[in-house]
Amino acid sequence: MRKLLGMSLLAALIGTAACSNTLVAPEQYSGFLQDYSRLSEQQSPSGAKVARWVDPDLQVGRYNQLLLEPSQFYPTPQPSPRLSQDTLQDITQYFDAALRRELGKVMPLTDTPSAGTLVLRPAITAVSASTEGLQPYEVIPIALMVAAASTAAGTRDQQVEIATEAAVIDAQNSRVVAQVVRKGTGLNLENDHQVLSVENVKPVIDGWASDMRQSIEQLRAKR
């Protein structure tokens, strides 16, 4: 009995650690960004670990507006019975709305790039579901994946993860001035038959948008 309790505690601790991991391994980078070599492990305003780079010469005060490009999936996903095309569209639409809501608080938003404009180019690079506590990145990114091993014949919780990569670009000269790669754990699916919806990833996306807003505020405060 003591051995079983110890194993249960270890499993719980491993599961907690997995849920809190927000770093994407380099071998899981999607190719969406131009240059990953400049990224380094840093802490987001909310305390999450991310891979990020900001041009040391960036002066946010020089920019007076922000253009948000529509978010996209990269690479192009293949819908499945558990991750439909409608859900994929719901996810990008929610990401766009969250970014507009948060970033509009710190910079005027525009649809016309010009001098003094920063462009945010975001992508969602993975959506996965796996038996809770297992590694979800088992094949290509972006595919919805379900771990084959399940001791409860498909009745165990499925851990949902979603990853993003984003670049910030100077609209006048197309120079990349910042970039970030991160992932987050959403709301679990009850089993390997439950369909994934945007509701499962809304908390993660809200956190990403909030961190982006706070990052701009911090950069402004330093300059």
Secondary structure, 3 states (H helix, E strand, C coil): CHHHHHHHHHHHHHHHHHHHCCCCCHHHCCCCCCCCCCCEEEECCCCCEEEEEECCCCCHHHCCEEEECCCEECCCCCCECCECHHHHHHHHHHHHHHHHHHHCCCCCEECCCCCCEEEEEEEEEEEEEEECCCCCCCCCCCCCCCCCCCCCCCCCCEEEEEEEEEEEEECCCCEEEEEEEEEEECCCECCCCCCCCHHHCHHHHHHHHHHHHHHHHHHHHHC
